């Protein structure tokens, strides 16, 4: 999620689908987070009591009054590379933060996390905060396409009587009818 898959915009103070807001300047553990900068798929760490493997690591975390931007590197695992392909293909473009609330106040009628600790951020199919989006994917795709000269023909895979034809970097399958 950066040079190899877009630039994640991971949070903003927008009121989310839970009816809450997270103040970006309320982040209290930026340096601690960056010492173990976890990136997951769909907050799996929370669903597995912390046993899920991360799909990447954040390489920066920029905090401003209006947003939190990050960059990350995908892990060299099959799952992480699958998520990377979903991002590069434009199938998934959203992010979400996983955090521990420290202090909340109601501001202009909205429950707002004014102090909080970041545990991880995730690439997600449906975020609570719809502002949180991975940008720059088109330029990353152009860069990636420029690196490829000739792709080798990928072999089809037989599974339970079905034949799966892999797609090339342009999304085309390489098979004869």
The 8 nearest C-alpha neighbors of each residue, nearest first, counted from 0:
[[1, 4, 71, 5, 3, 72, 6, 70],
 [0, 2, 5, 6, 70, 4, 3, 71],
 [3, 1, 4, 5, 139, 0, 6, 72],
 [2, 4, 1, 0, 139, 5, 72, 73],
 [3, 5, 0, 1, 87, 2, 136, 139],
 [4, 6, 136, 1, 135, 0, 134, 133],
 [5, 7, 1, 134, 133, 70, 135, 0],
 [8, 6, 133, 69, 9, 132, 68, 70],
 [7, 9, 68, 131, 132, 133, 67, 10],
 [10, 8, 131, 94, 67, 7, 68, 95],
 [11, 9, 67, 131, 66, 8, 96, 95],
 [10, 12, 66, 13, 65, 23, 67, 130],
 [11, 13, 22, 21, 20, 23, 14, 65],
 [14, 12, 11, 20, 15, 128, 130, 21],
 [15, 13, 20, 19, 18, 12, 16, 128],
 [14, 16, 128, 127, 17, 18, 19, 13],
 [15, 17, 127, 18, 128, 14, 19, 129],
 [16, 18, 15, 19, 127, 14, 20, 128],
 [19, 17, 16, 15, 14, 109, 20, 110],
 [20, 18, 110, 14, 17, 15, 111, 109],
 [19, 21, 111, 14, 12, 13, 15, 112],
 [20, 22, 112, 12, 111, 23, 113, 11],
 [21, 23, 12, 25, 113, 24, 112, 20],
 [24, 22, 25, 66, 26, 64, 21, 11],
 [23, 25, 22, 26, 64, 63, 62, 113],
 [24, 26, 114, 113, 22, 23, 115, 27],
 [27, 25, 115, 24, 116, 23, 114, 28],
 [26, 28, 116, 115, 25, 29, 114, 117],
 [27, 29, 31, 116, 30, 32, 26, 117],
 [28, 30, 32, 31, 27, 33, 26, 117],
 [31, 29, 33, 32, 28, 34, 27, 35],
 [30, 32, 28, 34, 33, 29, 35, 36],
 [33, 31, 29, 36, 34, 30, 35, 28],
 [32, 34, 36, 30, 35, 31, 29, 57],
 [33, 35, 31, 32, 36, 30, 29, 37],
 [36, 34, 33, 32, 37, 31, 56, 57],
 [37, 35, 33, 57, 56, 32, 34, 38],
 [36, 38, 56, 119, 35, 53, 57, 55],
 [37, 39, 55, 120, 56, 121, 53, 119],
 [40, 38, 121, 53, 54, 42, 41, 120],
 [39, 41, 122, 121, 42, 43, 123, 54],
 [40, 42, 123, 121, 43, 122, 39, 124],
 [43, 41, 44, 121, 40, 45, 39, 97],
 [42, 44, 46, 45, 41, 51, 40, 47],
 [43, 45, 49, 51, 47, 42, 46, 48],
 [46, 44, 43, 48, 47, 42, 49, 97],
 [45, 47, 43, 44, 48, 42, 49, 51],
 [46, 48, 49, 50, 44, 45, 51, 43],
 [49, 47, 45, 50, 46, 44, 51, 43],
 [48, 50, 44, 47, 51, 45, 46, 43],
 [49, 51, 47, 48, 44, 52, 43, 45],
 [52, 50, 44, 49, 43, 47, 53, 48],
 [51, 53, 50, 54, 39, 44, 43, 49],
 [52, 54, 39, 55, 38, 37, 51, 40],
 [55, 53, 79, 39, 74, 73, 38, 52],
 [56, 54, 73, 74, 38, 72, 53, 71],
 [55, 57, 37, 36, 38, 71, 72, 58],
 [56, 58, 71, 36, 70, 59, 37, 72],
 [57, 59, 71, 70, 56, 72, 60, 69],
 [60, 58, 69, 70, 57, 61, 71, 33],
 [59, 61, 69, 68, 62, 67, 70, 58],
 [62, 60, 68, 67, 69, 59, 63, 66],
 [61, 63, 67, 66, 23, 60, 68, 24],
 [64, 62, 66, 65, 67, 24, 23, 61],
 [63, 65, 24, 23, 66, 62, 22, 12],
 [66, 64, 63, 11, 12, 23, 67, 62],
 [67, 65, 11, 63, 10, 23, 64, 62],
 [66, 68, 62, 10, 61, 9, 8, 63],
 [69, 67, 8, 61, 9, 60, 7, 66],
 [68, 70, 60, 59, 7, 61, 8, 57],
 [71, 69, 1, 59, 58, 57, 6, 0],
 [70, 72, 57, 0, 58, 56, 1, 55],
 [71, 73, 55, 56, 0, 57, 74, 1],
 [74, 72, 55, 54, 79, 75, 71, 0],
 [73, 75, 55, 54, 76, 79, 72, 80],
 [76, 74, 73, 79, 80, 77, 54, 55],
 [75, 77, 79, 74, 78, 80, 54, 73],
 [78, 76, 80, 79, 81, 75, 74, 82],
 [77, 79, 81, 80, 76, 82, 54, 75],
 [80, 78, 54, 82, 76, 81, 77, 74],
 [79, 81, 83, 77, 82, 78, 76, 84],
 [80, 82, 78, 84, 83, 79, 77, 85],
 [83, 81, 85, 79, 84, 80, 86, 78],
 [82, 84, 80, 86, 81, 85, 87, 79],
 [83, 85, 87, 81, 82, 86, 88, 80],
 [86, 84, 82, 90, 88, 83, 87, 91],
 [87, 85, 91, 83, 89, 88, 84, 92],
 [88, 86, 84, 89, 85, 4, 83, 136],
 [87, 89, 85, 86, 90, 84, 91, 170],
 [88, 90, 86, 87, 91, 85, 92, 136],
 [89, 91, 85, 88, 86, 92, 87, 124],
 [90, 92, 86, 124, 89, 85, 93, 123],
 [93, 91, 133, 132, 86, 89, 90, 94],
 [94, 92, 132, 123, 131, 133, 122, 91],
 [95, 93, 122, 131, 123, 121, 9, 132],
 [94, 96, 121, 120, 126, 9, 131, 122],
 [95, 97, 120, 119, 98, 121, 9, 10],
 [96, 98, 119, 118, 120, 117, 95, 42],
 [99, 97, 117, 118, 116, 96, 100, 115],
 [98, 100, 116, 115, 101, 117, 118, 97],
 [101, 99, 115, 102, 98, 116, 112, 114],
 [102, 100, 115, 114, 99, 103, 116, 112],
 [101, 103, 114, 113, 112, 100, 115, 104],
 [104, 102, 112, 111, 113, 110, 114, 105],
 [105, 103, 111, 110, 106, 112, 113, 102],
 [104, 106, 110, 109, 108, 111, 107, 103],
 [107, 105, 109, 108, 104, 111, 110, 20],
 [106, 108, 109, 105, 110, 111, 104, 20],
 [107, 109, 106, 105, 110, 111, 104, 19],
 [110, 108, 105, 106, 107, 111, 19, 20],
 [111, 109, 105, 19, 104, 20, 106, 103],
 [112, 110, 20, 103, 104, 21, 19, 105],
 [111, 113, 103, 21, 114, 102, 22, 20],
 [112, 114, 25, 22, 103, 111, 102, 21],
 [115, 113, 25, 102, 101, 112, 26, 27],
 [114, 116, 100, 101, 26, 99, 25, 27],
 [117, 115, 99, 98, 28, 27, 26, 118],
 [116, 118, 98, 119, 97, 32, 99, 28],
 [117, 119, 98, 97, 116, 32, 99, 120],
 [120, 118, 37, 97, 38, 117, 96, 121],
 [119, 121, 96, 38, 95, 97, 39, 37],
 [122, 120, 39, 40, 95, 38, 41, 94],
 [121, 123, 94, 40, 41, 93, 39, 95],
 [124, 122, 41, 94, 93, 125, 121, 126],
 [123, 125, 91, 93, 126, 122, 92, 41],
 [126, 124, 123, 93, 127, 129, 94, 95],
 [127, 125, 128, 95, 129, 123, 94, 93],
 [126, 128, 16, 15, 129, 17, 125, 95],
 [129, 127, 15, 126, 130, 131, 16, 13],
 [128, 130, 131, 126, 127, 15, 132, 93],
 [131, 129, 128, 132, 11, 10, 13, 8],
 [132, 130, 9, 8, 94, 10, 129, 93],
 [133, 131, 93, 8, 92, 94, 130, 7],
 [132, 134, 7, 92, 6, 5, 93, 8],
 [135, 133, 6, 5, 136, 132, 7, 8],
 [134, 136, 5, 138, 137, 6, 139, 133],
 [135, 137, 5, 139, 138, 134, 4, 140],
 [138, 136, 140, 139, 135, 141, 87, 5],
 [137, 139, 141, 140, 136, 135, 142, 5],
 [138, 140, 136, 142, 137, 141, 4, 143],
 [139, 141, 143, 137, 138, 142, 144, 136],
 [140, 142, 138, 144, 139, 143, 145, 137],
 [141, 143, 139, 145, 140, 144, 138, 146],
 [142, 144, 140, 146, 145, 141, 139, 147],
 [143, 145, 141, 146, 147, 142, 140, 168],
 [144, 146, 142, 143, 147, 141, 148, 140],
 [147, 145, 143, 144, 148, 142, 141, 149],
 [148, 146, 144, 145, 149, 143, 150, 168],
 [147, 149, 146, 150, 145, 144, 151, 143],
 [150, 148, 147, 151, 152, 146, 144, 167],
 [149, 151, 152, 148, 147, 167, 153, 168],
 [150, 152, 153, 149, 167, 154, 148, 173],
 [151, 153, 150, 154, 173, 167, 174, 165],
 [154, 152, 151, 165, 155, 173, 164, 167],
 [153, 155, 152, 156, 164, 165, 173, 163],
 [156, 154, 164, 163, 165, 162, 153, 157],
 [155, 157, 163, 162, 158, 154, 164, 165],
 [158, 156, 162, 161, 160, 163, 159, 155],
 [157, 159, 161, 160, 162, 156, 163, 155],
 [160, 158, 161, 157, 162, 156, 163, 155],
 [159, 161, 158, 157, 162, 163, 156, 155],
 [162, 160, 158, 159, 157, 163, 156, 164],
 [161, 163, 157, 156, 158, 155, 164, 160],
 [162, 164, 156, 155, 157, 165, 161, 158],
 [163, 165, 155, 172, 162, 166, 156, 173],
 [166, 164, 172, 155, 153, 163, 167, 173],
 [167, 165, 172, 171, 170, 164, 168, 173],
 [166, 168, 170, 169, 171, 172, 165, 173],
 [167, 169, 170, 166, 144, 171, 150, 143],
 [170, 168, 167, 171, 166, 144, 172, 88],
 [171, 169, 166, 167, 168, 172, 88, 165],
 [172, 170, 166, 167, 169, 173, 168, 165],
 [173, 171, 166, 165, 164, 174, 167, 170],
 [172, 174, 171, 164, 166, 152, 175, 165],
 [175, 173, 172, 176, 164, 155, 165, 154],
 [174, 176, 173, 172, 164, 155, 171, 152],
 [175, 174, 173, 172, 164, 162, 155, 163]]
